[in-house]
Amino acid sequence: MSTTVVTTETGGKTWGGGNEPLKASYGKMMMWFFIVSDALTFSGFLAAYGFSRFKFIDAWPIADEVFTHVPFLHGQELPMIYVAFMTFVLIMSSVTMVLAVDAGHHLNKAKVTLYMFLTIIGGLIFVGSQAWEWATFIKGDFGAVETKGGNILQFVDAEGHRVALKDFVVAGEHDRVQQERKNGLWFVGEGSLPSYTVEDVIHGFEANDNLLIRTQELTEDGQKTVLTRAESLNQLKTNGKLVVEGANLQHNEYGSPLFADFFFFITGFHGFHVFSGVVLNIIIFFNVVLGTYEKRKSYEMVEKVGLYWHFVDLVWVFVFTFFYLV
């Protein structure tokens, strides 16, 4: 069976392997196809986040109040500082990747090695920082009470500053134990029990006259609604359902549980991409050290993994804007 090959007017093969479509190699074309498809995936996730936030715009958590922690500076309110640091590190790692690709074009093995190493370090710092941020988000800092309708009641003092449950609640003696799968109903379990019950919170609230309750609903000026003392006590007694500490896929002390769902999913999905990029960079780094690309007289593999790394960096700019700035 004969094979027909399309030729140009000069007699050269167009798709026979000699020419490169759009002046790009097969490997780079495939990387671009992957990047475009992955960009559409992230676009869908961020669009879903945007629609959900618009629907619950009156009760969406305020990012400046959620992301205020910095490692080794516990207790200080520093909104967005550490997230900005993470973003800076990732952007700088993209710069070092550009320098690595440029050094590869000049067949400078020493510089490629140095800049690839710096890129890997930047990626590891970002992944580690994101893991720390997750742990802090899950653990929480203040605690709150969830109502029967699923709303969140937070506690503030007379000046409007947040007050942690541990500062005014004393845990009582309780007989209830955590449900485990091996006991009671088969395959039914529950997460760790909160440190306090709603009754403990009510007793502590009544004992501190300077405390008020702040709901998750936002006022016209973008601030959360603070109830009067009588309204606060009534809301706590009639609607208080359970104590929430931190955030997970079911409960969220910062506000709407949907915020936590999107946070874990989108930042986790991006974090997986960064981690995968770090692994790829490590593999390419060792190939550079071993002189694999020096022997080929081509550092195209560095350029291809660089495309992926720049894409991950660009996606984070959008994630950062959607979750932390807007």
C-alpha positions in Angstrom: 0.0 0.0 0.0 1.6 3.3 -1.1 1.7 6.4 1.0 1.0 9.8 -0.5 3.1 12.7 0.9 1.9 16.3 0.3 4.8 18.4 -1.2 5.4 22.1 -1.7 6.2 23.7 -5.0 9.9 23.3 -4.3 9.5 19.6 -3.8 10.0 19.7 0.1 7.9 17.6 2.4 5.4 19.7 4.4 4.4 17.1 7.0 7.1 14.5 6.5 9.0 15.5 9.6 11.5 17.9 8.1 9.5 21.2 8.6 8.2 22.4 12.0 4.7 23.8 12.0 4.6 27.4 13.2 8.4 27.1 13.6 7.9 25.1 16.8 9.0 21.5 17.4 6.6 18.7 18.1 7.4 18.8 21.8 6.7 22.5 22.2 3.5 22.2 20.2 2.2 19.5 22.5 3.1 21.6 25.5 1.1 24.5 24.1 -1.9 22.2 23.5 -1.7 21.0 27.1 -1.4 24.6 28.4 -4.4 25.7 26.4 -6.6 22.8 27.6 -5.4 23.4 31.2 -6.1 27.1 30.9 -9.7 26.3 29.9 -10.0 24.0 33.0 -8.8 26.8 35.3 -11.1 29.2 33.6 -14.1 27.0 34.3 -13.2 26.8 38.0 -12.6 30.5 38.4 -15.8 31.3 36.5 -17.8 29.0 38.9 -16.1 30.8 41.8 -17.1 34.1 40.4 -20.8 33.1 39.9 -21.0 31.7 43.4 -19.5 34.8 44.9 -21.9 37.0 43.0 -24.8 34.9 44.2 -23.7 35.1 47.9 -22.1 38.5 47.7 -23.9 39.8 50.8 -22.4 37.0 53.0 -19.0 36.3 51.4 -16.0 36.2 53.7 -13.7 39.3 53.6 -10.2 38.1 52.4 -8.4 40.8 54.5 -9.9 39.2 57.6 -9.2 35.6 56.6 -5.6 35.7 55.4 -3.9 37.7 58.1 -1.3 35.2 59.4 2.4 35.2 59.0 4.8 32.4 60.2 6.6 33.1 63.5 4.4 36.2 64.0 1.4 34.6 65.7 -1.2 37.0 67.1 -0.4 39.9 64.8 -2.9 41.0 62.2 -1.0 41.4 58.9 -3.6 41.1 56.1 -2.3 39.6 52.8 1.4 40.1 53.7 2.3 36.4 53.5 0.2 35.8 50.4 2.0 38.7 48.7 5.3 37.1 49.7 4.3 33.8 48.1 3.3 35.6 44.9 6.6 37.5 44.8 8.5 34.2 45.2 6.6 32.5 42.4 7.1 35.5 40.1 10.8 35.6 40.8 11.0 31.9 40.1 9.5 32.6 36.7 12.2 35.2 36.1 15.0 32.7 37.0 13.3 30.3 34.6 13.6 32.9 31.8 17.2 33.3 32.6 17.7 29.5 32.5 16.1 29.3 29.0 18.2 32.2 27.8 21.4 30.6 29.1 20.3 27.4 27.3 20.1 29.2 24.0 23.7 30.2 24.5 24.7 26.7 25.6 25.9 28.0 28.9 25.6 24.9 31.2 26.8 26.6 34.3 24.2 29.4 34.2 21.4 27.0 33.3 22.3 24.9 36.3 22.3 27.9 38.6 19.0 29.4 37.4 17.2 26.0 37.3 18.4 25.5 40.9 17.0 28.9 42.0 13.7 28.1 40.2 13.4 24.8 42.1 14.0 26.6 45.4 11.4 29.2 44.6 8.9 26.5 43.8 9.6 24.6 47.0 9.1 27.7 49.0 5.8 28.4 47.4 4.5 24.8 47.9 5.6 24.8 51.5 4.0 28.2 52.1 0.8 27.0 50.6 0.8 23.9 52.8 1.3 26.2 55.8 -1.5 28.4 54.7 -3.8 25.4 54.3 -3.0 24.2 57.8 -3.6 27.7 59.3 -6.9 28.0 57.4 -8.1 24.5 58.5 -7.1 25.1 62.2 -8.7 28.6 62.4 -7.9 31.2 64.9 -11.1 32.6 66.6 -13.9 30.0 66.3 -17.6 30.8 65.7 -21.1 29.4 66.1 -23.0 28.0 63.2 -26.8 28.6 63.2 -29.6 26.2 62.3 -29.8 28.0 58.9 -26.1 27.5 58.2 -25.0 31.1 58.9 -21.9 32.0 61.0 -22.0 34.0 64.2 -18.6 35.6 65.1 -17.7 37.3 68.4 -16.4 40.9 68.7 -15.7 43.3 71.5 -17.1 46.8 71.9 -14.6 48.2 69.4 -15.5 45.6 66.8 -12.3 43.5 67.1 -12.6 39.8 66.8 -12.6 37.8 70.0 -11.5 34.1 70.1 -13.7 31.5 71.8 -10.8 30.5 74.0 -10.7 34.0 75.5 -14.1 33.8 77.1 -15.4 30.2 77.0 -14.7 27.6 79.5 -15.2 24.0 78.4 -17.7 22.1 80.6 -17.8 18.4 81.4 -19.5 16.4 78.6 -20.3 12.7 78.2 -20.6 12.7 74.5 -17.8 10.9 72.6 -16.7 11.1 69.0 -18.5 8.7 66.7 -16.1 6.3 65.0 -16.7 3.8 62.2 -15.9 0.8 64.4 -18.6 1.8 66.9 -22.3 2.3 66.3 -23.4 2.5 62.7 -21.3 0.8 60.1 -19.0 3.0 58.0 -20.3 6.1 59.7 -17.8 8.5 61.4 -17.4 12.2 62.2 -14.6 14.7 62.4 -13.0 15.7 65.7 -15.4 17.2 68.2 -15.1 21.0 68.8 -13.5 22.2 72.0 -16.7 23.7 73.3 -20.4 23.2 73.0 -23.0 25.9 72.2 -24.0 25.8 75.9 -20.4 26.6 76.9 -20.4 29.5 74.5 -23.7 30.9 75.9 -22.4 30.7 79.5 -19.2 32.5 78.5 -21.0 35.1 76.5 -23.4 35.9 79.3 -20.5 36.3 81.7 -18.8 38.9 79.5 -21.0 42.0 79.0 -18.6 43.7 76.5 -19.1 41.0 73.9 -21.3 41.2 70.8 -22.1 39.0 67.9 -21.2 39.8 64.3 -23.1 38.0 61.5 -21.8 37.1 58.1 -24.1 39.5 56.3 -22.4 42.6 54.9 -23.7 46.1 55.3 -23.8 48.6 52.4 -20.2 49.8 53.2 -18.8 46.3 53.0 -18.6 45.6 56.8 -20.2 42.7 58.6 -23.3 43.4 60.6 -22.9 43.7 64.4 -25.9 43.0 66.5 -26.9 44.7 69.8 -26.3 42.9 73.1 -29.9 41.7 73.4 -30.1 40.6 69.7 -26.8 38.8 70.1 -27.9 36.8 73.1 -31.2 36.0 71.5 -29.6 34.9 68.3 -27.2 32.7 70.2 -29.8 31.0 72.3 -32.5 30.5 69.7 -30.4 29.7 66.5 -27.0 28.4 67.8 -26.5 24.9 66.5 -22.8 23.9 66.8 -19.4 25.4 67.4 -17.1 25.7 64.4 -13.3 25.9 64.7 -11.4 26.5 61.4 -12.6 25.4 58.0 -13.2 22.2 56.2 -15.5 21.0 53.3 -18.6 21.2 55.5 -18.1 24.0 58.0 -16.3 27.3 57.8 -15.8 29.8 60.7 -15.0 32.6 58.3 -18.4 32.5 56.6 -20.0 30.6 53.7 -18.8 27.0 53.5 -18.7 27.4 49.7 -15.8 29.8 50.1 -13.8 27.1 51.8 -14.8 24.5 49.2 -13.5 26.7 46.3 -10.4 27.7 48.3 -9.4 24.1 48.9 -10.2 22.9 45.4 -8.7 25.7 43.3 -5.6 26.5 45.4 -5.1 22.8 45.8 -5.4 22.1 42.1 -2.9 24.9 41.4 -0.6 23.7 44.2 -0.6 20.3 42.5 0.5 21.9 39.3 3.3 23.8 41.1 4.4 20.6 42.8 4.4 18.7 39.5 6.4 21.6 38.0 9.0 21.3 40.8 9.3 17.6 40.1 9.8 18.2 36.4 12.3 20.9 37.1 14.3 18.6 39.4 14.4 16.0 36.6 15.6 18.5 34.0 18.1 20.0 36.5 19.8 16.6 37.0 19.9 16.1 33.2 21.6 19.5 32.9 24.1 18.6 35.6 24.8 15.3 33.8 25.4 17.1 30.6 22.6 15.4 28.6 21.5 18.6 26.8 25.1 19.7 26.4 25.8 16.6 24.4 22.6 17.2 22.3 23.7 20.8 21.7 20.1 21.8 22.6 18.4 22.9 25.8 14.9 22.7 24.3 13.7 20.6 27.2 14.5 23.5 29.6 12.4 25.7 27.3 9.5 23.3 27.3 9.4 22.9 31.0 9.8 26.7 31.2 6.5 27.1 29.2 4.7 25.0 31.8 6.3 27.0 34.7 5.3 30.3 33.2 1.7 29.0 32.8 1.6 28.0 36.4 2.8 31.4 37.4 0.2 33.2 35.2 -2.6 31.1 36.6 -1.6 32.0 40.2 -1.9 35.7 39.2 -5.6 35.1 38.4 -6.1 32.9 41.5 -4.5 35.6 43.6 -6.7 38.3 42.1 -10.0 36.3 42.5 -9.4 35.0 46.0 -7.3 37.6 47.8 -7.8 41.0 46.0 -11.3 41.3 44.6 
